[in-house]
Amino acid sequence: METTEQLLIELKKSEDWEKEQKELWFWEKLGRLPFKFLDKLTPAFLQRKIGVMLDELGQYVQSGGRYLSSVSSLTSYYPDKNVHVLEDLALISIKDMDHAVGKLANNRKRLATVQGASTGIGGILTLAIDIPVLLGLQLKTLQDIAICYGYDPNEKKERMYIVKVLQFVSSDINGKQAILKQLSLFDATDEEAQRDIVSELQGWREVVFTYRDQVGWKKMFQMIPVAGLIFGAFINRSAVNDLAEAGLMLYRKRRIKERLSQ
């Protein structure tokens, strides 16, 4: 196990990353504008797909739905360690956890690249398939990252945390600051703080609309048949990369703070 000094060094890495998130690139701000216009042009079948996303995300929060990951996958993340249940991770170092998540992220980025290319080749017709599939891949990735750091997505509390991380990645600078504050209180024993987080998450439909806006201008390029193959591969890989980075940093910080408190 790490010493207190080593844990504090690792904690600072996550805190430095959080400070960097306070800067929002100009193109990210610009990227949220097109959807106000695109809403009027979006075909009915694509609007229905967005409705499906809303329903599926709500089902995920409540029960896990079809996206729920299994803790039994631990052995594949730590093939050289004697890890079979979450409790076994108590003896695994933060660096080993980071390494496991790094390998997981690389695999998911490759999968996102292939998936984005395959759905991008058909332009707007296959875009309706791509958005829900990408959301599912991101939810699956965050759950597996949670498992690598010793958290069980079978628990509703953890699924709520995962949705907040998803919302964090899709938010603007003000949203990111607010969500970081909420996540810092997630394991608080203060019942009032917990109630505030739960109450705020009841508006989870906003998460999907924020998510949709965040990929807005990028997906516009994917609507071009054939050329969408290149854009789709790049966009989906980038989306999973950003999410995996956020998941790693936020979960490692949470685990480090728990170990420091012990």
BAFI-3210 file (N, C-alpha, C; in Angstrom, 3 decimals, decimal comma, padded with zeros to 6 digits):
// residues 262
n [1|2|3|4|5|6|7|8|9|10|11|12|13|14|15|16|17|18|19|20|21|22|23|24|25|26|27|28|29|30|31|32|33|34|35|36|37|38|39|40|41|42|43|44|45|46|47|48|49|50|51|52|53|54|55|56|57|58|59|60|61|62|63|64|65|66|67|68|69|70|71|72|73|74|75|76|77|78|79|80|81|82|83|84|85|86|87|88|89|90|91|92|93|94|95|96|97|98|99|100|101|102|103|104|105|106|107|108|109|110|111|112|113|114|115|116|117|118|119|120|121|122|123|124|125|126|127|128|129|130|131|132|133|134|135|136|137|138|139|140|141|142|143|144|145|146|147|148|149|150|151|152|153|154|155|156|157|158|159|160|161|162|163|164|165|166|167|168|169|170|171|172|173|174|175|176|177|178|179|180|181|182|183|184|185|186|187|188|189|190|191|192|193|194|195|196|197|198|199|200|201|202|203|204|205|206|207|208|209|210|211|212|213|214|215|216|217|218|219|220|221|222|223|224|225|226|227|228|229|230|231|232|233|234|235|236|237|238|239|240|241|242|243|244|245|246|247|248|249|250|251|252|253|254|255|256|257|258|259|260|261|262]
n.u [000,840|000,314|002,150|001,106|002,228|002,784|000,203|-000,816|000,687|-000,284|-002,923|-002,694|-002,182|-004,670|-006,110|-004,790|-005,491|-008,234|-008,227|-007,353|-009,585|-011,191|-010,843|-012,294|-012,328|-012,506|-013,707|-015,265|-017,234|-018,400|-019,310|-021,683|-023,696|-024,990|-027,152|-029,543|-030,458|-030,400|-032,345|-034,716|-034,377|-033,903|-034,660|-037,719|-037,306|-034,790|-035,224|-036,821|-034,937|-033,409|-035,275|-035,362|-032,841|-033,209|-035,069|-033,593|-031,408|-032,680|-033,685|-031,289|-030,255|-032,141|-032,203|-030,025|-030,412|-029,814|-027,196|-025,638|-022,650|-020,629|-019,219|-017,691|-015,896|-013,513|-011,234|-010,228|-009,250|-007,207|-005,120|-002,720|-002,901|-004,191|-007,127|-010,511|-012,912|-014,417|-013,425|-010,859|-009,338|-008,394|-005,784|-004,453|-002,381|-002,702|-001,400|-001,345|-004,068|-004,523|-003,048|-004,501|-006,892|-005,917|-005,251|-007,788|-009,076|-007,684|-008,470|-011,233|-011,201|-010,236|-012,355|-014,389|-013,470|-013,691|-016,445|-017,471|-016,557|-017,898|-020,592|-020,530|-020,222|-022,592|-023,725|-026,321|-028,305|-027,268|-026,472|-028,444|-028,279|-025,767|-025,555|-027,061|-025,607|-023,014|-023,448|-024,110|-021,662|-020,017|-021,225|-020,797|-018,005|-017,419|-018,559|-016,939|-014,517|-015,152|-015,409|-012,756|-011,560|-012,718|-015,467|-018,944|-021,128|-023,594|-024,853|-027,179|-026,357|-023,785|-024,309|-025,581|-023,438|-021,869|-023,461|-023,313|-020,606|-020,607|-022,212|-020,542|-018,416|-019,736|-020,463|-020,374|-017,986|-019,034|-020,853|-019,126|-017,687|-019,711|-020,512|-018,164|-018,050|-020,329|-019,630|-017,521|-018,805|-020,050|-019,551|-020,034|-021,037|-022,970|-026,339|-027,992|-026,440|-026,250|-028,923|-029,311|-027,732|-028,989|-031,510|-030,872|-030,122|-032,460|-033,290|-032,270|-032,739|-031,765|-029,117|-028,880|-029,642|-027,640|-025,471|-026,110|-025,935|-023,233|-021,967|-022,860|-021,945|-019,882|-021,033|-022,370|-020,601|-020,393|-022,649|-022,223|-022,245|-020,008|-017,602|-018,224|-017,278|-014,589|-014,834|-016,623|-015,127|-013,014|-014,405|-015,873|-013,806|-012,456|-014,466|-014,774|-012,195|-011,978|-013,929|-012,975|-010,619|-011,638|-013,131|-011,094|-009,522|-011,374|-012,384|-010,026|-009,204|-011,271|-010,906|-008,328|-008,762|-010,436|-008,681|-006,828|-008,404|-008,646]
n.v [-001,206|002,323|005,054|007,817|010,152|009,431|009,010|011,598|012,896|011,613|012,432|015,155|015,188|014,593|016,786|018,888|018,313|018,828|021,594|022,349|021,808|023,976|025,694|026,485|025,610|027,740|026,582|024,631|026,108|027,287|025,043|024,362|025,839|025,136|023,303|024,536|025,487|023,175|021,594|022,250|021,186|018,534|015,248|013,368|010,686|010,767|012,396|010,695|008,797|010,246|010,474|007,805|007,611|009,212|007,687|005,337|006,200|007,030|004,566|003,292|004,723|004,010|001,139|000,038|-001,277|-002,411|-001,777|-002,444|-003,259|-006,087|-007,077|-009,286|-009,111|-008,268|-009,915|-009,912|-007,371|-007,273|-009,330|-010,373|-010,282|-011,364|-010,998|-011,072|-010,249|-007,085|-006,351|-007,354|-005,428|-003,732|-004,175|-003,407|-001,143|002,411|003,125|000,692|000,408|002,640|001,804|-000,432|000,807|002,425|000,544|-000,469|001,860|002,311|000,068|000,574|002,938|002,106|000,466|002,379|003,872|002,101|001,636|004,239|004,742|002,778|003,448|005,981|005,915|005,883|008,388|010,678|008,763|006,571|007,869|008,027|005,592|005,658|007,582|006,611|004,209|005,120|006,475|004,264|002,858|004,675|004,775|002,127|002,083|003,912|002,543|000,268|001,452|002,392|-000,071|-000,974|000,719|-000,108|000,260|-000,445|-000,706|-001,873|-000,766|001,779|004,320|004,477|004,386|006,799|008,485|007,914|008,906|011,590|012,061|011,656|013,813|015,855|015,788|016,653|019,235|022,907|025,446|026,584|024,657|022,476|023,308|023,400|020,708|019,405|020,288|019,052|016,350|016,183|016,062|013,694|011,361|012,248|012,300|013,906|014,239|016,157|017,232|014,985|014,658|016,920|016,383|014,105|015,162|017,055|015,409|014,339|015,715|014,385|014,219|016,484|015,906|014,340|016,157|018,050|016,464|015,852|018,409|018,873|017,168|018,193|020,039|018,489|016,092|017,010|016,961|014,291|013,623|013,625|011,465|008,663|010,372|010,739|008,519|008,933|011,207|010,175|008,107|009,571|011,389|009,744|008,317|010,403|011,272|009,091|008,989|011,454|011,035|008,750|009,755|011,658|009,944|008,325|010,254|011,352|009,134|008,023|010,045|009,981|007,421|007,721|009,697|008,294|006,369|007,959|008,943|006,684]
n.w [000,000|-000,523|000,964|003,083|002,068|-000,598|-001,534|-001,349|-003,289|-005,584|-005,412|-005,910|-008,632|-009,756|-008,830|-010,108|-012,714|-012,591|-012,298|-014,813|-016,301|-016,045|-018,047|-021,089|-024,401|-027,289|-029,558|-028,431|-027,155|-029,385|-030,601|-029,379|-030,379|-032,933|-032,529|-031,782|-034,113|-035,667|-034,497|-035,745|-038,201|-037,893|-038,793|-038,228|-037,458|-036,323|-034,157|-032,718|-032,006|-030,213|-028,234|-027,439|-026,296|-024,044|-022,591|-022,191|-020,704|-018,400|-017,540|-017,077|-014,859|-012,942|-012,868|-014,145|-016,509|-019,872|-020,050|-017,898|-016,245|-015,238|-012,152|-012,187|-014,198|-013,260|-013,104|-015,690|-015,956|-014,152|-014,733|-013,757|-011,072|-007,920|-007,998|-007,511|-006,410|-005,447|-002,966|-002,934|-004,138|-002,278|-001,703|-003,927|-005,647|-006,367|-008,719|-010,092|-010,503|-012,139|-014,343|-015,217|-015,969|-017,990|-019,995|-020,478|-021,439|-023,833|-025,332|-025,556|-026,996|-029,457|-030,187|-030,344|-032,478|-034,670|-034,559|-034,976|-037,550|-039,034|-038,704|-039,682|-042,389|-043,771|-043,615|-042,694|-042,415|-041,000|-038,782|-036,902|-035,717|-034,634|-032,488|-030,120|-029,775|-029,274|-026,851|-025,245|-025,295|-023,966|-021,412|-020,632|-020,600|-018,507|-016,353|-016,214|-015,612|-013,082|-011,751|-011,901|-010,070|-007,792|-007,316|-007,351|-009,994|-009,801|-007,704|-007,078|-006,333|-007,404|-010,117|-010,420|-009,911|-012,123|-014,216|-013,580|-014,105|-016,848|-017,536|-016,707|-018,569|-020,820|-020,283|-020,117|-019,041|-016,661|-015,904|-015,474|-013,191|-011,264|-011,214|-010,409|-007,791|-006,756|-007,081|-005,319|-002,950|-002,929|-001,469|001,023|004,452|005,248|005,293|004,151|002,085|000,467|-000,241|-001,788|-004,033|-005,064|-005,580|-007,542|-009,601|-010,441|-012,574|-014,815|-017,518|-018,628|-018,850|-021,151|-023,159|-022,875|-023,501|-026,158|-027,314|-026,997|-028,787|-031,086|-033,402|-034,288|-035,116|-037,302|-039,451|-039,782|-041,100|-043,780|-046,451|-046,828|-046,507|-043,933|-042,677|-041,965|-040,310|-038,407|-037,196|-036,022|-034,342|-032,532|-031,323|-030,072|-028,312|-026,550|-025,554|-024,131|-022,196|-020,867|-019,776|-017,970|-016,320|-015,238|-013,809|-011,971|-010,571|-009,531|-007,834|-005,982|-004,883|-003,792|-001,828|-000,118|000,805|002,123|004,167|005,634]
ca.u [000,000|001,055|002,236|000,292|002,917|002,586|-001,199|-000,988|001,270|-001,240|-004,114|-002,397|-002,310|-006,090|-006,536|-004,241|-006,320|-009,502|-007,994|-007,257|-010,931|-011,883|-010,660|-013,127|-011,842|-013,443|-014,459|-016,270|-018,338|-019,045|-019,929|-022,992|-024,679|-025,767|-028,319|-030,761|-030,891|-030,583|-033,591|-035,776|-034,082|-033,684|-035,766|-038,520|-036,741|-033,656|-035,810|-037,267|-033,743|-033,058|-036,231|-034,907|-031,718|-033,764|-035,673|-032,569|-030,603|-033,514|-033,710|-029,961|-030,164|-033,022|-031,955|-028,851|-030,859|-028,983|-025,817|-024,985|-021,440|-020,516|-017,994|-016,923|-014,887|-012,293|-010,069|-009,667|-008,558|-006,004|-004,776|-001,543|-003,157|-005,182|-008,296|-011,742|-014,033|-014,012|-012,667|-009,458|-008,650|-007,839|-004,335|-003,923|-001,947|-003,344|-000,716|-001,832|-005,432|-004,374|-002,549|-005,621|-007,823|-005,250|-005,429|-009,222|-009,376|-007,130|-009,332|-012,508|-010,966|-010,160|-013,708|-015,132|-012,994|-014,320|-017,888|-017,734|-016,324|-018,929|-021,871|-020,341|-020,156|-023,910|-024,210|-027,397|-029,120|-026,689|-026,223|-029,480|-027,791|-024,491|-025,646|-027,349|-024,530|-021,914|-023,838|-023,974|-020,239|-019,487|-021,725|-020,094|-016,619|-017,388|-018,834|-015,763|-013,527|-015,589|-015,063|-011,295|-011,183|-013,351|-016,840|-019,888|-022,222|-024,871|-025,460|-027,787|-025,529|-022,670|-024,842|-025,802|-022,117|-021,451|-024,212|-022,761|-019,337|-020,997|-022,680|-019,371|-017,671|-020,532|-020,871|-019,498|-017,113|-019,824|-021,390|-018,050|-017,383|-020,812|-020,507|-017,010|-018,435|-021,268|-018,913|-016,685|-019,682|-020,797|-019,368|-020,196|-021,993|-024,005|-027,549|-028,525|-025,640|-026,648|-030,253|-029,166|-027,196|-030,044|-032,556|-030,382|-030,038|-033,796|-033,396|-031,259|-032,991|-030,879|-027,834|-028,922|-029,651|-026,294|-024,650|-026,439|-025,390|-021,778|-021,487|-023,622|-021,265|-019,030|-021,862|-022,776|-019,673|-020,619|-023,835|-021,801|-021,983|-018,643|-016,676|-018,604|-016,471|-013,408|-015,283|-017,215|-014,056|-012,294|-015,300|-016,187|-012,582|-012,215|-015,484|-014,446|-010,936|-012,262|-014,705|-012,101|-009,711|-012,399|-013,440|-009,864|-009,124|-012,368|-012,456|-008,772|-009,235|-012,213|-010,268|-007,209|-009,302|-010,926|-007,516|-006,255|-009,284|-008,437]
ca.v [000,000|003,578|005,869|009,030|011,088|008,982|009,255|013,039|013,218|011,150|013,278|016,438|015,010|014,718|018,161|019,723|018,058|019,529|023,022|022,512|021,703|025,253|026,416|025,938|026,052|028,527|025,717|023,925|027,048|027,426|023,782|024,179|026,711|024,638|022,480|025,342|025,543|021,825|021,025|022,500|020,420|017,125|014,374|012,799|009,431|011,087|012,887|009,518|008,178|011,046|010,055|006,505|007,889|009,701|006,567|004,375|006,761|006,955|003,175|002,980|005,291|003,284|-000,295|-000,418|-001,593|-003,325|-001,290|-002,736|-004,075|-007,084|-007,024|-010,498|-008,795|-007,824|-010,761|-009,541|-006,088|-007,520|-010,738|-010,814|-010,086|-012,280|-010,149|-011,726|-009,435|-005,699|-006,247|-007,688|-004,235|-002,997|-004,401|-002,992|000,253|003,356|003,043|-000,514|000,724|003,541|001,007|-001,246|001,705|002,850|-000,515|-000,483|003,034|002,097|-000,894|001,208|003,935|001,366|000,039|003,573|004,255|001,185|001,867|005,532|004,624|001,934|004,167|007,244|005,740|006,075|009,751|010,940|007,566|005,739|008,707|007,685|004,409|005,965|008,337|005,728|003,234|005,832|006,681|002,982|002,562|005,559|004,313|000,873|002,424|004,504|001,497|-000,587|002,248|002,352|-001,392|-001,027|001,454|-000,731|000,718|-001,381|-000,045|-002,470|000,127|002,936|005,490|004,509|004,721|008,242|009,105|007,725|009,852|012,922|012,152|011,847|015,192|016,715|015,835|017,343|020,562|024,050|025,735|026,782|023,356|021,652|023,752|022,982|019,255|019,035|020,540|018,000|015,084|016,220|015,795|012,477|010,387|012,944|011,700|014,910|013,807|017,264|017,301|013,851|014,924|017,931|015,724|013,239|016,035|017,672|014,392|014,014|016,335|013,702|014,424|017,571|015,298|013,912|017,326|018,617|015,512|016,047|019,686|018,803|016,496|018,782|020,451|017,403|015,133|017,601|016,484|012,864|013,456|013,538|010,057|008,214|011,201|010,544|007,426|009,526|012,049|009,325|007,418|010,545|011,965|008,766|008,034|011,563|011,300|008,058|009,385|012,503|010,457|007,847|010,600|012,206|008,841|007,957|011,284|011,544|007,940|007,844|011,015|009,465|006,299|008,234|010,390|007,265|005,735|008,944|009,024|005,466]
ca.w [000,000|-000,581|002,175|003,009|001,182|-001,964|-001,875|-001,533|-004,598|-006,595|-005,305|-006,549|-010,077|-010,093|-008,558|-011,187|-013,891|-012,398|-012,568|-016,272|-016,870|-015,914|-019,301|-022,153|-025,698|-028,105|-030,452|-027,647|-026,989|-030,680|-030,956|-028,761|-031,029|-034,064|-032,287|-031,737|-035,511|-036,185|-033,983|-036,716|-039,407|-037,581|-039,213|-037,134|-036,972|-035,481|-032,916|-031,957|-031,425|-029,037|-027,211|-026,945|-025,407|-022,785|-021,878|-021,799|-019,625|-017,203|-017,110|-016,541|-013,509|-012,033|-012,710|-014,877|-017,867|-020,663|-020,059|-016,630|-016,298|-014,178|-011,355|-012,479|-015,206|-012,573|-013,403|-016,988|-015,799|-013,343|-015,011|-013,010|-009,651|-007,351|-007,787|-007,952|-005,923|-005,220|-001,719|-003,210|-004,629|-001,141|-001,707|-005,221|-005,596|-007,279|-010,010|-010,774|-010,946|-013,295|-015,469|-015,689|-016,647|-019,218|-020,993|-020,786|-022,256|-025,180|-026,020|-025,867|-028,047|-030,718|-030,496|-030,745|-033,813|-035,632|-034,536|-035,594|-038,997|-039,643|-038,732|-040,390|-043,840|-044,365|-043,435|-041,738|-042,228|-039,948|-037,611|-035,932|-035,008|-033,992|-031,236|-028,979|-029,591|-028,629|-025,457|-024,569|-025,145|-022,936|-020,118|-020,349|-020,266|-017,171|-015,369|-016,071|-014,877|-011,683|-011,225|-011,746|-008,855|-006,644|-007,093|-007,968|-010,705|-009,441|-006,720|-007,734|-006,039|-008,347|-011,434|-010,385|-010,035|-013,515|-015,045|-013,310|-014,841|-018,239|-017,645|-016,551|-019,823|-021,827|-019,810|-020,342|-017,909|-015,446|-015,537|-014,939|-011,835|-010,403|-011,081|-009,576|-006,397|-006,378|-006,981|-004,114|-001,792|-003,219|-000,392|002,299|005,380|005,458|004,600|003,363|000,867|-000,353|-000,787|-002,840|-005,222|-005,595|-006,109|-008,776|-010,636|-010,920|-013,887|-015,628|-018,938|-019,051|-019,184|-022,548|-024,033|-022,810|-024,258|-027,557|-027,748|-026,984|-030,002|-032,184|-034,627|-034,751|-035,830|-038,580|-040,478|-039,975|-041,943|-045,183|-046,784|-047,117|-045,736|-042,537|-042,137|-041,324|-039,209|-037,377|-036,475|-035,198|-033,328|-031,500|-030,579|-029,227|-027,262|-025,564|-024,927|-023,143|-021,099|-020,113|-018,997|-016,846|-015,417|-014,525|-012,862|-010,915|-009,730|-008,780|-006,742|-004,985|-004,187|-003,000|-000,650|000,792|001,462|003,051|005,340|006,424]
c.u [000,871|001,121|001,330|000,899|002,706|001,151|-001,447|-000,419|000,308|-002,503|-003,904|-002,515|-003,759|-006,581|-006,012|-005,064|-007,650|-009,352|-007,940|-008,638|-011,706|-011,733|-011,488|-012,671|-012,929|-014,308|-015,509|-017,476|-019,125|-019,830|-021,301|-024,081|-025,547|-027,063|-029,616|-031,357|-031,221|-031,859|-034,717|-035,603|-033,970|-034,884|-036,461|-037,888|-035,533|-034,133|-036,278|-036,089|-033,293|-034,003|-035,858|-033,745|-032,205|-034,303|-034,611|-031,702|-031,388|-033,572|-032,369|-029,831|-030,965|-032,586|-030,691|-029,192|-029,909|-027,522|-025,012|-023,792|-021,406|-019,171|-017,111|-015,831|-013,562|-011,069|-009,433|-008,906|-007,252|-005,563|-003,614|-001,711|-004,200|-006,432|-009,530|-012,993|-013,511|-013,155|-011,180|-008,655|-008,059|-006,316|-003,679|-003,577|-002,705|-002,700|-001,147|-003,255|-005,387|-003,956|-003,681|-006,610|-007,225|-005,422|-006,888|-009,579|-008,871|-007,993|-010,643|-012,349|-010,874|-011,563|-014,549|-014,740|-013,669|-015,819|-018,259|-017,562|-017,449|-020,276|-021,753|-020,404|-021,503|-024,485|-025,337|-028,242|-028,593|-026,355|-027,228|-029,087|-026,607|-024,646|-026,005|-026,242|-023,339|-022,222|-023,677|-022,526|-019,625|-019,949|-020,998|-018,656|-016,521|-017,655|-017,609|-014,621|-013,868|-015,192|-013,558|-010,833|-011,941|-014,761|-017,802|-021,046|-023,579|-025,598|-025,966|-026,950|-024,397|-023,139|-025,131|-024,484|-021,646|-022,165|-023,705|-021,424|-019,623|-021,451|-021,518|-018,634|-018,406|-020,832|-019,890|-018,746|-017,880|-020,405|-020,340|-017,737|-018,450|-020,786|-019,326|-017,326|-019,382|-020,552|-018,036|-017,491|-020,366|-020,698|-019,492|-021,228|-023,132|-025,246|-028,109|-027,776|-026,022|-028,002|-030,184|-028,684|-028,265|-031,134|-032,141|-030,391|-031,413|-034,036|-032,411|-031,504|-032,108|-029,521|-027,797|-028,893|-028,284|-025,334|-024,857|-025,836|-023,868|-021,232|-022,096|-022,861|-020,377|-019,832|-022,369|-021,896|-019,907|-021,832|-023,479|-021,496|-020,526|-017,618|-016,971|-017,834|-015,281|-013,819|-015,839|-016,162|-013,341|-013,152|-015,565|-014,960|-012,287|-013,191|-015,165|-013,153|-011,177|-012,988|-013,830|-011,127|-010,423|-012,712|-012,243|-009,534|-010,093|-012,466|-011,178|-008,716|-010,134|-011,592|-009,125|-007,715|-009,858|-009,761|-006,863|-007,098|-009,141|-007,100]
c.v [001,251|004,239|007,089|010,030|010,713|009,241|010,737|013,498|012,817|012,004|014,603|016,344|015,179|016,143|019,120|019,550|018,805|021,023|023,284|022,495|023,012|026,116|025,734|026,503|026,780|027,625|024,917|024,811|027,162|026,173|023,568|024,995|026,027|023,930|023,261|025,438|024,149|021,168|021,153|021,643|018,921|016,279|013,734|011,526|009,673|011,636|011,712|008,815|008,936|010,710|008,718|006,691|008,350|008,557|005,599|004,906|006,741|005,550|002,773|003,481|004,448|001,840|-000,812|-000,785|-002,547|-002,908|-001,757|-003,673|-005,032|-006,968|-008,231|-010,258|-008,356|-008,628|-010,400|-008,223|-006,250|-008,977|-011,257|-010,660|-011,087|-011,476|-010,826|-010,947|-008,042|-005,542|-006,550|-006,472|-003,406|-003,113|-004,007|-001,507|001,114|003,276|001,815|-000,297|001,616|002,759|000,176|-000,390|002,202|001,824|-000,598|000,659|002,857|001,124|-000,249|002,270|003,261|000,921|001,217|004,022|003,403|001,455|003,178|005,495|003,852|002,638|005,490|007,115|006,016|007,458|009,833|009,701|006,682|006,544|008,393|006,459|004,782|006,620|007,455|004,717|003,886|006,084|005,387|002,615|003,417|005,135|003,035|001,153|002,996|003,458|000,625|000,151|002,247|001,032|-001,498|-000,311|000,965|-000,286|-000,124|-000,657|-000,716|-001,609|001,385|004,203|005,611|004,839|006,219|008,987|009,043|008,710|011,275|013,109|012,372|013,283|016,171|016,889|016,666|018,799|021,659|024,353|025,919|025,466|022,455|022,018|023,284|021,476|018,773|019,225|019,445|016,670|015,029|015,898|014,439|011,449|011,026|012,233|012,665|014,554|014,906|017,383|016,172|014,089|015,934|017,306|014,863|014,074|016,632|016,676|013,972|014,663|015,722|013,861|015,543|017,026|014,922|015,106|018,013|017,771|015,717|017,338|019,619|018,144|017,113|019,086|019,350|016,409|015,684|017,090|015,009|012,596|013,320|012,082|009,824|009,034|011,069|009,423|007,976|010,357|011,207|008,627|008,370|011,061|010,983|008,401|009,173|011,607|010,295|008,404|010,425|011,930|009,559|008,643|011,163|011,116|008,435|008,979|011,419|010,332|007,727|008,821|010,516|008,326|006,766|008,893|009,376|006,614|006,694|009,029|007,785|005,477]
c.w [000,000|000,793|001,997|002,041|-000,288|-002,427|-002,130|-002,873|-005,710|-006,588|-006,017|-008,068|-010,517|-009,877|-009,621|-012,454|-013,782|-012,689|-014,074|-016,914|-016,790|-017,162|-020,392|-023,486|-026,475|-028,967|-029,705|-027,417|-028,286|-031,041|-030,374|-029,443|-032,092|-033,725|-032,146|-033,138|-036,039|-035,691|-035,006|-037,966|-039,170|-037,997|-038,022|-036,579|-036,067|-034,140|-032,056|-031,299|-030,174|-027,890|-026,601|-025,969|-024,047|-021,947|-021,356|-020,661|-018,322|-016,651|-016,507|-015,103|-012,519|-011,792|-013,384|-016,307|-018,576|-020,681|-018,842|-016,797|-015,106|-013,466|-011,637|-013,519|-014,589|-012,968|-014,741|-016,911|-015,017|-013,526|-014,191|-011,501|-009,179|-006,970|-008,369|-007,535|-005,601|-003,965|-001,923|-003,661|-003,499|-001,092|-003,028|-005,173|-006,598|-008,662|-010,792|-011,285|-012,178|-014,540|-016,077|-016,477|-017,969|-020,329|-021,440|-021,732|-023,687|-025,985|-026,451|-026,953|-029,413|-031,160|-030,989|-032,139|-034,885|-035,717|-035,224|-037,099|-039,672|-039,719|-039,487|-041,894|-044,520|-044,182|-042,427|-041,468|-041,103|-038,694|-036,511|-035,117|-034,135|-032,622|-030,045|-028,708|-028,884|-027,155|-024,660|-024,320|-024,042|-021,549|-019,694|-019,925|-018,858|-016,098|-015,134|-015,377|-013,394|-011,035|-010,980|-010,484|-007,625|-006,328|-007,925|-008,650|-010,492|-008,412|-007,418|-007,519|-007,045|-009,755|-011,523|-010,556|-011,486|-014,438|-014,817|-014,027|-016,322|-018,480|-017,557|-017,873|-020,868|-021,486|-020,205|-019,054|-016,610|-014,949|-014,917|-013,488|-010,857|-010,160|-010,252|-008,096|-005,905|-006,176|-005,737|-002,865|-001,898|-002,105|000,990|003,158|005,681|004,631|003,706|002,034|-000,080|-001,016|-001,926|-004,138|-005,882|-006,248|-007,440|-009,918|-011,145|-012,278|-014,853|-017,121|-019,488|-019,467|-020,665|-023,489|-024,036|-023,629|-025,753|-028,098|-027,896|-028,254|-031,255|-033,450|-035,184|-035,590|-037,155|-039,713|-040,794|-040,860|-043,423|-045,511|-047,188|-046,317|-044,248|-041,869|-041,364|-040,111|-038,061|-036,537|-035,527|-034,044|-032,196|-030,671|-029,606|-028,048|-026,163|-024,838|-023,827|-021,932|-020,225|-019,244|-017,774|-015,828|-014,586|-013,442|-011,691|-009,995|-008,927|-007,613|-005,615|-004,180|-003,305|-001,717|000,361|001,541|002,457|004,323|006,233|007,161]
res [m|e|t|t|e|q|l|l|i|e|l|k|k|s|e|d|w|e|k|e|q|k|e|l|w|f|w|e|k|l|g|r|l|p|f|k|f|l|d|k|l|t|p|a|f|l|q|r|k|i|g|v|m|l|d|e|l|g|q|y|v|q|s|g|g|r|y|l|s|s|v|s|s|l|t|s|y|y|p|d|k|n|v|h|v|l|e|d|l|a|l|i|s|i|k|d|m|d|h|a|v|g|k|l|a|n|n|r|k|r|l|a|t|v|q|g|a|s|t|g|i|g|g|i|l|t|l|a|i|d|i|p|v|l|l|g|l|q|l|k|t|l|q|d|i|a|i|c|y|g|y|d|p|n|e|k|k|e|r|m|y|i|v|k|v|l|q|f|v|s|s|d|i|n|g|k|q|a|i|l|k|q|l|s|l|f|d|a|t|d|e|e|a|q|r|d|i|v|s|e|l|q|g|w|r|e|v|v|f|t|y|r|d|q|v|g|w|k|k|m|f|q|m|i|p|v|a|g|l|i|f|g|a|f|i|n|r|s|a|v|n|d|l|a|e|a|g|l|m|l|y|r|k|r|r|i|k|e|r|l|s|q]
***
